[in-house]
Amino acid sequence: MSETDGGTFQPTPPPSPGPVAVPKLSAWQWLKKAAKALKREVLALYYATQDPRTSLLAKILPIIVLAYALSPIDLVPDFIPVLGILDDLILLPGLIWLAIYLIPHQVMADARERADTEPLRLASNWLVATLIFLMWVGSAEALAYYLARAYGSENANVQLYLYPGMGAAGLLSLLAFAGFVVMTVRADRARSATAAVDPLSACEEGAGVGGEGEEQRVPLLAGGQGE
């Protein structure tokens, strides 16, 4: 407290708070945040494709983008250094941006508003995931066959075990993919069960890609299947 000229005491005002330090994001963190924000447009893009004001021609690319965005497997796997993260930072966001560009502005604005008021989780697209898996396995098998024929043609053991080895590798890959599907579906069902018990936590987690439950919908011609 401080004394005034009249002899009365006035309470001392509290010290003004200093400037709040805002953490600065690095360029890499900013790119990842921007990519994540753009992925949240997937649900709005889905609603836009269901809007009758969107022409059939304008729906073609968005439907293709939705089919890829809902795939649990990326075209470029995340475990590949640099290239794996570029798929999430450049390829998918670029496709989403291009698809949004083709949608009429007012339709997209209404779709974003609907996505905010009607959140849901879209079913994973296992058709596209299977196609990507087969593409990677086929490419690996073709590369192995080329290397064996080009550099192991004079080795009798290489030629003897080439086809059995390729068959065994393909079978192991198929089993690994089946295990991945089972684990992913179980995780989606567990997440859906949690959302049914606590809808608030589901909303905080965010609507968009993945999950299986009654509230899910499947994008037009995307090929995903919800239960």
C-alpha positions as MATLAB code, in Angstrom:
seq = 'MSETDGGTFQPTPPPSPGPVAVPKLSAWQWLKKAAKALKREVLALYYATQDPRTSLLAKILPIIVLAYALSPIDLVPDFIPVLGILDDLILLPGLIWLAIYLIPHQVMADARERADTEPLRLASNWLVATLIFLMWVGSAEALAYYLARAYGSENANVQLYLYPGMGAAGLLSLLAFAGFVVMTVRADRARSATAAVDPLSACEEGAGVGGEGEEQRVPLLAGGQGE';
ca = [
       0.000    0.000    0.000;
       1.122    3.581   -0.643;
       0.317    6.794    1.258;
      -1.308    9.709   -0.611;
      -0.934   13.458    0.129;
      -4.097   13.414    2.306;
      -2.645   10.759    4.572;
      -4.869    7.930    3.336;
      -3.515    4.705    2.083;
      -4.303    3.346   -1.336;
      -3.672   -0.240   -2.384;
      -0.676   -0.668   -4.576;
      -1.752   -1.814   -8.018;
      -0.417   -5.224   -8.967;
       2.478   -5.236  -11.358;
       1.423   -5.468  -14.972;
       2.217   -8.834  -16.499;
       5.075   -8.887  -18.905;
       4.760   -9.941  -22.513;
       3.818  -13.590  -22.933;
       6.486  -15.523  -24.735;
       5.047  -17.299  -27.763;
       7.110  -20.280  -28.820;
       8.369  -19.943  -32.353;
       7.846  -22.845  -34.698;
      10.675  -23.999  -36.870;
      10.115  -24.230  -40.605;
       9.799  -28.016  -40.325;
       7.240  -27.776  -37.498;
       5.292  -25.160  -39.422;
       5.143  -27.379  -42.506;
       3.919  -30.343  -40.471;
       1.276  -28.190  -38.770;
       0.121  -26.812  -42.112;
      -0.088  -30.304  -43.582;
      -2.124  -31.522  -40.609;
      -4.516  -28.578  -40.928;
      -4.948  -29.286  -44.629;
      -5.737  -32.936  -43.916;
      -8.639  -31.784  -41.776;
     -10.183  -30.519  -44.999;
     -10.791  -34.140  -46.014;
     -14.159  -34.248  -44.256;
     -15.239  -30.953  -45.797;
     -14.138  -32.257  -49.181;
     -16.274  -35.363  -48.640;
     -19.325  -33.228  -47.857;
     -18.616  -31.098  -50.938;
     -18.706  -34.168  -53.201;
     -22.167  -34.996  -51.805;
     -23.490  -31.506  -52.588;
     -25.767  -31.456  -55.677;
     -24.323  -28.061  -56.636;
     -20.983  -29.737  -57.394;
     -20.857  -30.860  -61.012;
     -19.924  -34.423  -61.903;
     -16.743  -33.275  -63.635;
     -15.658  -31.339  -60.539;
     -16.224  -34.431  -58.378;
     -13.808  -36.729  -60.236;
     -10.522  -35.492  -58.767;
     -11.925  -34.956  -55.232;
     -13.231  -38.541  -55.198;
      -9.796  -39.841  -56.262;
      -8.106  -37.677  -53.621;
     -10.535  -38.918  -50.953;
      -9.857  -42.515  -51.938;
      -6.111  -41.988  -51.465;
      -6.450  -39.832  -48.342;
      -8.520  -42.541  -46.638;
      -5.989  -45.263  -47.440;
      -4.145  -46.505  -44.326;
      -1.061  -47.047  -46.517;
       0.752  -44.160  -48.196;
       2.063  -44.339  -51.721;
       5.473  -43.501  -50.232;
       5.851  -45.324  -46.863;
       6.740  -43.157  -43.868;
       9.748  -45.325  -42.966;
      11.596  -44.166  -46.110;
      13.843  -41.275  -44.983;
      12.848  -37.829  -46.295;
      10.634  -39.187  -49.086;
       8.218  -40.741  -46.599;
       7.432  -37.462  -44.862;
       7.293  -35.594  -48.183;
       4.211  -37.644  -49.066;
       2.411  -36.123  -46.063;
       3.881  -32.651  -46.525;
       3.672  -32.181  -50.294;
       1.881  -34.914  -52.265;
      -1.306  -35.375  -50.237;
      -1.740  -31.692  -49.232;
      -1.140  -30.697  -52.855;
      -3.802  -33.095  -54.093;
      -6.258  -31.894  -51.450;
      -5.600  -28.259  -52.358;
      -6.126  -28.986  -56.064;
      -9.358  -30.853  -55.347;
     -10.627  -27.952  -53.205;
      -9.728  -25.536  -56.007;
     -12.114  -27.384  -58.339;
     -15.038  -27.142  -55.901;
     -17.180  -23.963  -56.109;
     -16.244  -21.513  -53.360;
     -19.708  -21.307  -51.762;
     -20.093  -25.093  -51.831;
     -16.756  -25.516  -50.071;
     -17.656  -22.878  -47.481;
     -20.924  -24.677  -46.719;
     -19.065  -28.006  -46.591;
     -16.591  -26.638  -44.033;
     -19.459  -25.358  -41.900;
     -21.171  -28.737  -42.124;
     -17.934  -30.476  -41.176;
     -17.805  -28.354  -38.019;
     -21.419  -29.064  -37.059;
     -21.591  -32.708  -38.215;
     -18.222  -34.286  -37.371;
     -17.733  -37.931  -38.265;
     -14.923  -40.363  -38.956;
     -14.690  -41.702  -42.478;
     -14.006  -45.404  -42.966;
     -10.528  -46.475  -44.030;
     -10.211  -47.293  -47.717;
      -8.720  -50.789  -47.844;
      -9.237  -51.133  -51.592;
      -6.708  -48.412  -52.362;
      -4.448  -49.693  -49.565;
      -4.452  -53.162  -51.149;
      -3.648  -51.738  -54.577;
      -0.718  -49.761  -53.149;
       0.520  -52.862  -51.304;
       0.360  -54.992  -54.468;
       2.182  -52.282  -56.399;
       5.050  -52.223  -53.886;
       5.295  -56.038  -53.717;
       5.192  -56.326  -57.499;
       7.893  -53.683  -57.894;
      10.119  -55.415  -55.322;
       9.608  -58.812  -56.997;
      10.380  -57.368  -60.444;
      13.551  -55.707  -59.131;
      14.692  -58.944  -57.476;
      14.032  -60.883  -60.675;
      15.975  -58.365  -62.761;
      18.980  -58.383  -60.419;
      18.992  -62.187  -60.242;
      18.868  -62.544  -64.027;
      21.361  -59.756  -64.683;
      24.010  -60.554  -62.069;
      23.303  -64.140  -61.026;
      22.773  -65.837  -64.343;
      26.020  -67.797  -63.963;
      25.191  -68.911  -60.426;
      23.228  -72.159  -60.479;
      21.975  -71.704  -56.904;
      20.533  -68.283  -57.699;
      18.638  -69.640  -60.669;
      17.501  -72.690  -58.713;
      16.035  -70.754  -55.799;
      14.915  -67.642  -57.678;
      11.252  -68.533  -58.158;
      10.793  -70.322  -54.805;
      12.428  -67.380  -53.080;
      10.197  -64.874  -54.865;
       7.149  -66.931  -53.967;
       8.158  -67.166  -50.308;
       8.860  -63.428  -50.153;
       5.470  -62.684  -51.676;
       3.736  -64.979  -49.201;
       5.515  -63.402  -46.225;
       4.564  -59.952  -47.500;
       0.953  -61.040  -47.804;
       0.945  -62.392  -44.245;
       2.506  -59.176  -42.948;
      -0.131  -57.125  -44.759;
      -2.924  -59.297  -43.342;
      -1.511  -58.788  -39.831;
      -1.364  -55.046  -40.413;
      -5.010  -55.028  -41.540;
      -6.119  -56.968  -38.458;
      -4.244  -54.696  -36.039;
      -5.490  -51.526  -37.734;
      -9.120  -52.670  -37.770;
      -8.910  -53.627  -34.088;
      -7.455  -50.243  -33.222;
     -10.208  -48.511  -35.204;
     -12.895  -50.495  -33.413;
     -11.369  -49.707  -30.028;
     -11.313  -46.014  -30.942;
     -14.930  -46.181  -32.102;
     -15.931  -47.877  -28.831;
     -14.209  -45.104  -26.884;
     -15.997  -42.490  -28.969;
     -19.351  -44.151  -28.249;
     -18.701  -43.963  -24.504;
     -17.177  -40.470  -24.517;
     -18.299  -38.461  -27.582;
     -16.525  -35.343  -26.299;
     -13.130  -37.003  -26.513;
     -13.940  -38.149  -30.016;
     -14.746  -34.599  -31.067;
     -11.529  -33.341  -29.491;
      -9.596  -35.990  -31.388;
     -11.017  -34.576  -34.593;
     -13.150  -35.920  -37.376;
     -11.674  -37.119  -40.581;
      -9.759  -40.198  -41.637;
      -9.993  -43.675  -40.190;
     -12.125  -45.499  -37.715;
     -15.007  -47.885  -38.065;
     -18.413  -47.448  -36.451;
     -22.022  -46.641  -37.040;
     -21.300  -42.972  -37.542;
     -18.941  -43.594  -40.428;
     -19.726  -42.915  -44.027;
     -17.957  -44.048  -47.145;
     -17.009  -41.500  -49.829;
     -18.693  -41.987  -53.205;
     -16.837  -44.641  -55.240;
     -14.010  -44.623  -52.676;
     -14.341  -48.329  -52.031;
     -13.994  -48.208  -48.227;
     -16.275  -50.331  -46.096;
     -17.700  -49.356  -42.740;
     -19.490  -51.617  -40.307;
];
